[in-house]
Amino acid sequence: MTDMVSLSTLCSRMTRELRRVDARLSNLENAIGDILRDVQRPHSRRFLELQEIDRARQEVSGIAEFLEHLSVVACPGCAVDAHMASRSLGLADLAAALVRGEPVPAEFGESEIFI
């Protein structure tokens, strides 16, 4: 099966998905911040390690911005086999979003929290 997609379209899809991940990271960052404020004794070392979430958000946002601009300047006739490129992805919903433009469900069902 070959799913040829213009490079511009694929970059736009990747931008959309990265922005979705950025929003999820932002929610996570806020939730962890709320938890940390409720802790009796601050754990400064752990707090500094959690700054990595902010760094990850900045990186995801930067990559999304880059891809958005790439989608604008990509050669109009340039196409890629998105299906072949997506074979390494472990998340089927993400692969479908990138290959066929299908939206990834906002909710992934029940979550388990390990404490």
N, CA, C and O of each residue as an XYZ file, in Angstrom:
460
protein
N       0.851     -1.182      0.000
C       0.000      0.000      0.000
C       0.888      1.235      0.000
O       1.789      1.355      0.831
N       0.644      2.135     -0.910
C       1.417      3.364     -0.994
C       0.488      4.536     -0.756
O      -0.545      4.672     -1.412
N       0.862      5.373      0.181
C       0.097      6.576      0.477
C       0.983      7.780      0.219
O       1.581      8.339      1.138
N       1.060      8.175     -1.059
C       1.859      9.338     -1.407
C       1.128     10.593     -0.940
O      -0.055     10.786     -1.219
N       1.850     11.423     -0.235
C       1.299     12.651      0.323
C       2.282     13.768      0.014
O       3.496     13.570      0.052
N       1.751     14.935     -0.289
C       2.663     16.048     -0.538
C       3.427     16.348      0.750
O       2.898     16.208      1.853
N       4.655     16.755      0.586
C       5.482     17.094      1.735
C       4.841     18.210      2.541
O       4.904     18.207      3.771
N       4.234     19.151      1.866
C       3.552     20.254      2.534
C       2.419     19.749      3.433
O       2.290     20.179      4.579
N       1.602     18.836      2.906
C       0.490     18.264      3.683
C       1.010     17.478      4.872
O       0.478     17.593      5.976
N       2.038     16.687      4.654
C       2.598     15.889      5.739
C       3.169     16.790      6.835
O       2.979     16.515      8.020
N       3.853     17.844      6.459
C       4.387     18.788      7.451
C       3.257     19.451      8.240
O       3.378     19.657      9.448
N       2.170     19.780      7.562
C       1.014     20.376      8.253
C       0.403     19.399      9.248
O       0.021     19.789     10.352
N       0.312     18.129      8.859
C      -0.223     17.110      9.770
C       0.689     16.925     10.982
O       0.212     16.795     12.110
N       1.997     16.912     10.745
C       2.938     16.766     11.854
C       2.856     17.973     12.782
O       2.940     17.827     14.002
N       2.694     19.159     12.212
C       2.541     20.369     13.022
C       1.325     20.249     13.922
O       1.399     20.530     15.118
N       0.195     19.827     13.339
C      -1.037     19.667     14.116
C      -0.834     18.697     15.273
O      -1.256     18.971     16.396
N      -0.192     17.572     15.004
C       0.000     16.565     16.052
C       0.969     17.054     17.127
O       0.763     16.784     18.310
N       2.007     17.758     16.737
C       2.936     18.292     17.734
C       2.260     19.342     18.609
O       2.543     19.425     19.805
N       1.394     20.125     18.041
C       0.667     21.124     18.841
C      -0.289     20.440     19.813
O      -0.515     20.933     20.918
N      -0.844     19.313     19.405
C      -1.715     18.546     20.301
C      -0.904     18.001     21.474
O      -1.360     18.035     22.617
N       0.299     17.497     21.190
C       1.184     16.992     22.242
C       1.616     18.135     23.158
O       1.686     17.962     24.375
N       1.903     19.290     22.584
C       2.286     20.456     23.376
C       1.174     20.819     24.362
O       1.454     21.139     25.518
N      -0.067     20.772     23.921
C      -1.196     21.077     24.808
C      -1.291     20.054     25.941
O      -1.574     20.414     27.084
N      -1.056     18.778     25.622
C      -1.087     17.742     26.662
C       0.042     17.940     27.659
O      -0.155     17.764     28.861
N       1.226     18.305     27.173
C       2.348     18.575     28.074
C       2.063     19.778     28.966
O       2.450     19.797     30.135
N       1.393     20.769     28.419
C       1.033     21.946     29.201
C       0.085     21.566     30.330
O       0.255     22.017     31.463
N      -0.914     20.737     30.028
C      -1.841     20.267     31.066
C      -1.103     19.471     32.136
O      -1.371     19.624     33.327
N      -0.185     18.632     31.711
C       0.610     17.843     32.648
C       1.466     18.740     33.520
O       1.550     18.541     34.732
N       2.090     19.711     32.917
C       2.934     20.646     33.659
C       2.114     21.383     34.720
O       2.568     21.546     35.852
N       0.917     21.825     34.360
C       0.049     22.510     35.318
C      -0.386     21.586     36.449
O      -0.418     21.996     37.609
N      -0.719     20.344     36.118
C      -1.139     19.385     37.142
C      -0.010     19.100     38.123
O      -0.233     19.052     39.333
N       1.180     18.913     37.615
C       2.324     18.648     38.489
C       2.614     19.864     39.346
O       2.942     19.724     40.524
N       2.497     21.060     38.775
C       2.686     22.285     39.553
C       1.702     22.373     40.697
O       2.065     22.762     41.807
N       0.434     22.008     40.429
C      -0.575     22.008     41.492
C      -0.215     21.020     42.595
O      -0.366     21.327     43.777
N       0.254     19.850     42.219
C       0.647     18.833     43.201
C       1.818     19.331     44.036
O       1.825     19.167     45.256
N       2.796     19.932     43.396
C       3.970     20.424     44.114
C       3.613     21.522     45.111
O       4.208     21.608     46.185
N       2.642     22.359     44.756
C       2.232     23.420     45.684
C       1.584     22.840     46.928
O       1.638     23.453     47.995
N       0.975     21.671     46.811
C       0.303     21.041     47.945
C       1.242     20.231     48.837
O       0.842     19.801     49.919
N       2.461     20.021     48.408
C       3.415     19.223     49.173
C       3.914     20.042     50.370
O       4.241     21.222     50.243
N       3.963     19.390     51.520
C       4.411     20.062     52.741
C       5.859     20.500     52.663
O       6.195     21.624     53.039
N       6.710     19.625     52.182
C       8.147     19.907     52.139
C       8.583     19.970     50.681
O       8.450     18.986     49.953
N       9.100     21.108     50.249
C       9.513     21.194     48.844
C      10.712     20.290     48.549
O      11.624     20.160     49.365
N      10.691     19.688     47.402
C      11.784     18.835     46.941
C      12.493     19.564     45.815
O      12.186     19.356     44.641
N      13.439     20.416     46.169
C      14.042     21.295     45.171
C      14.699     20.523     44.033
O      14.593     20.930     42.876
N      15.380     19.408     44.338
C      16.019     18.630     43.270
C      14.974     18.097     42.306
O      15.158     18.170     41.091
N      13.893     17.569     42.826
C      12.819     17.047     41.978
C      12.158     18.172     41.188
O      11.807     18.000     40.021
N      11.993     19.318     41.832
C      11.392     20.451     41.148
C      12.235     20.850     39.943
O      11.696     21.123     38.871
N      13.536     20.885     40.110
C      14.423     21.239     39.004
C      14.339     20.202     37.884
O      14.394     20.551     36.705
N      14.206     18.929     38.253
C      14.071     17.888     37.240
C      12.778     18.049     36.449
O      12.726     17.741     35.259
N      11.732     18.538     37.123
C      10.454     18.727     36.445
C      10.489     19.884     35.452
O       9.591     20.019     34.620
N      11.518     20.714     35.536
C      11.684     21.778     34.546
C      11.886     21.190     33.149
O      11.711     21.878     32.143
N      12.256     19.909     33.103
C      12.421     19.236     31.812
C      11.104     19.174     31.039
O      11.113     19.124     29.809
N       9.976     19.178     31.747
C       8.680     19.184     31.060
C       8.546     20.485     30.283
O       8.114     20.487     29.130
N       8.917     21.591     30.917
C       8.863     22.879     30.231
C       9.789     22.878     29.023
O       9.427     23.375     27.956
N      10.977     22.324     29.192
C      11.930     22.246     28.079
C      11.355     21.393     26.937
O      11.485     21.747     25.765
N      10.724     20.277     27.286
C      10.119     19.406     26.266
C       9.017     20.155     25.516
O       8.907     20.039     24.295
N       8.205     20.920     26.241
C       7.158     21.710     25.589
C       7.761     22.704     24.619
O       7.261     22.867     23.506
N       8.830     23.371     25.026
C       9.476     24.352     24.153
C      10.035     23.676     22.898
O       9.943     24.224     21.799
N      10.610     22.491     23.066
C      11.165     21.773     21.922
C      10.062     21.319     20.966
O      10.195     21.460     19.750
N       8.984     20.779     21.510
C       7.859     20.339     20.677
C       7.273     21.533     19.930
O       6.981     21.444     18.738
N       7.105     22.636     20.627
C       6.572     23.841     20.003
C       7.502     24.346     18.902
O       7.038     24.760     17.839
N       8.793     24.314     19.149
C       9.775     24.751     18.148
C       9.767     23.870     16.912
O       9.852     24.371     15.791
N       9.666     22.562     17.106
C       9.617     21.638     15.967
C       8.333     21.873     15.172
O       8.349     21.859     13.941
N       7.219     22.089     15.879
C       5.947     22.371     15.196
C       6.055     23.650     14.364
O       5.585     23.700     13.228
N       6.667     24.663     14.929
C       6.845     25.926     14.204
C       7.693     25.720     12.949
O       7.372     26.233     11.876
N       8.784     24.958     13.101
C       9.656     24.656     11.966
C       8.891     23.924     10.870
O       8.987     24.279      9.695
N       8.133     22.905     11.257
C       7.376     22.125     10.270
C       6.292     22.968      9.601
O       6.020     22.803      8.412
N       5.679     23.864     10.360
C       4.669     24.733      9.771
C       5.288     25.597      8.671
O       4.710     25.746      7.595
N       6.451     26.158      8.941
C       7.126     26.969      7.935
C       7.615     26.106      6.768
O       7.580     26.537      5.616
N       8.065     24.904      7.070
C       8.493     23.993      6.009
C       7.333     23.642      5.085
O       7.516     23.512      3.875
N       6.143     23.491      5.654
C       4.979     23.156      4.821
C       4.658     24.276      3.839
O       4.104     24.023      2.768
N       4.995     25.496      4.189
C       4.741     26.641      3.313
C       5.765     26.720      2.184
O       5.426     27.091      1.060
N       7.012     26.372      2.480
C       8.076     26.532      1.484
C       8.427     25.242      0.743
O       9.287     25.254     -0.138
N       7.777     24.138      1.084
C       8.068     22.856      0.429
C       7.736     22.937     -1.062
O       6.787     23.608     -1.469
N       8.519     22.255     -1.842
C       8.291     22.216     -3.292
C       6.895     21.661     -3.563
O       6.534     20.612     -3.030
N       6.106     22.353     -4.387
C       4.731     21.908     -4.654
C       4.630     20.477     -5.184
O       3.674     19.780     -4.845
N       5.568     20.017     -5.995
C       5.482     18.684     -6.576
C       6.137     17.597     -5.747
O       6.141     16.433     -6.146
N       6.695     17.960     -4.594
C       7.413     16.990     -3.763
C       6.416     16.146     -2.970
O       5.595     16.672     -2.220
N       6.504     14.827     -3.150
C       5.616     13.910     -2.435
C       6.458     12.841     -1.743
O       7.551     12.496     -2.193
N       5.927     12.333     -0.651
C       6.611     11.291      0.115
C       5.638     10.154      0.386
O       4.424     10.356      0.385
N       6.171      8.955      0.618
C       5.357      7.796      0.956
C       5.161      7.801      2.467
O       5.973      7.256      3.215
N       4.085      8.417      2.897
C       3.813      8.575      4.322
C       3.555      7.233      5.007
O       3.915      7.047      6.170
N       2.933      6.301      4.285
C       2.662      4.986      4.870
C       3.973      4.276      5.210
O       4.126      3.734      6.305
N       4.892      4.283      4.288
C       6.184      3.635      4.521
C       6.908      4.315      5.685
O       7.490      3.642      6.535
N       6.871      5.629      5.722
C       7.542      6.370      6.790
C       6.903      6.128      8.145
O       7.581      6.214      9.169
N       5.607      5.825      8.170
C       4.904      5.652      9.445
C       5.065      4.255     10.042
O       4.623      4.019     11.166
N       5.674      3.345      9.330
C       5.782      1.967      9.822
C       6.536      1.855     11.141
O       6.324      0.904     11.893
N       7.404      2.802     11.430
C       8.171      2.726     12.674
C       7.401      3.270     13.868
O       7.856      3.137     15.004
N       6.244      3.879     13.634
C       5.470      4.447     14.736
C       4.758      3.349     15.514
O       4.159      2.445     14.931
N       4.833      3.439     16.830
C       4.186      2.446     17.681
C       2.728      2.751     17.965
O       2.000      1.877     18.435
N       2.290      3.959     17.692
C       0.905      4.352     17.967
C       0.119      4.399     16.658
O       0.368      5.242     15.797
N      -0.827      3.481     16.529
C      -1.609      3.388     15.293
C      -2.414      4.659     15.031
O      -2.528      5.088     13.883
N      -2.980      5.271     16.089
C      -3.754      6.491     15.915
C      -2.885      7.617     15.367
O      -3.322      8.389     14.514
N      -1.662      7.706     15.857
C      -0.751      8.742     15.378
C      -0.372      8.479     13.923
O      -0.320      9.405     13.113
N      -0.108      7.225     13.597
C       0.222      6.878     12.210
C      -0.931      7.247     11.280
O      -0.700      7.812     10.211
N      -2.163      6.938     11.666
C      -3.330      7.275     10.843
C      -3.478      8.782     10.695
O      -3.855      9.269      9.629
N      -3.183      9.518     11.758
C      -3.279     10.978     11.697
C      -2.267     11.548     10.713
O      -2.567     12.490      9.979
N      -1.081     10.980     10.700
C      -0.042     11.497      9.816
C      -0.219     11.032      8.375
O      -0.014     11.810      7.443
N      -0.600      9.767      8.186
C      -0.713      9.206      6.828
C      -1.995      9.666      6.135
O      -1.965     10.108      4.986
N      -3.121      9.558      6.843
C      -4.404      9.837      6.211
C      -5.075     11.112      6.703
O      -6.131     11.493      6.198
N      -4.475     11.767      7.678
C      -5.050     13.003      8.196
C      -6.199     12.778      9.163
O      -6.916     13.722      9.496
N      -6.389     11.542      9.624
C      -7.459     11.241     10.574
C      -7.099     11.818     11.931
O      -5.961     11.676     12.378
N      -8.049     12.469     12.597
C      -7.727     13.047     13.903
C      -7.478     11.954     14.953
O      -8.125     10.906     14.953
N      -6.537     12.230     15.830
C      -6.275     11.329     16.953
C      -7.341     11.609     18.001
O      -7.619     12.771     18.296
N      -7.945     10.569     18.571
C      -8.964     10.799     19.603
C      -8.397     11.636     20.751
O      -7.260     11.437     21.179
N      -9.208     12.572     21.239
C      -8.769     13.433     22.338
C      -8.561     12.629     23.614
O      -7.645     12.912     24.385
N      -9.389     11.651     23.833
C      -9.298     10.820     25.031
C      -8.843      9.421     24.648
O      -9.307      8.851     23.660
N      -7.942      8.885     25.429
C      -7.444      7.546     25.158
C      -8.052      6.518     26.097
O      -7.493      5.435     26.269
N      -9.184      6.836     26.707
C      -9.824      5.891     27.614
C      -9.294      6.054     29.037
O      -8.782      7.106     29.418
N      -9.431      5.001     29.791
C      -9.021      5.058     31.184
C      -7.508      5.072     31.301
O      -6.792      4.469     30.502
N      -7.046      5.778     32.320
C      -5.607      5.863     32.584
C      -5.330      5.294     33.955
O      -6.159      5.375     34.861
N      -4.168      4.724     34.093
C      -3.729      4.247     35.382
C      -2.628      5.172     35.879
O      -1.720      5.547     35.137
N      -2.733      5.524     37.141
C      -1.694      6.354     37.752
C      -0.970      5.500     38.762
O      -1.580      4.918     39.659
N       0.342      5.432     38.609
C       1.160      4.627     39.493
C       1.732      5.515     40.586
O       2.433      6.489     40.309
N       1.430      5.174     41.814
C       1.920      5.967     42.961
C       2.804      5.084     43.818
O       3.327      5.537     44.836
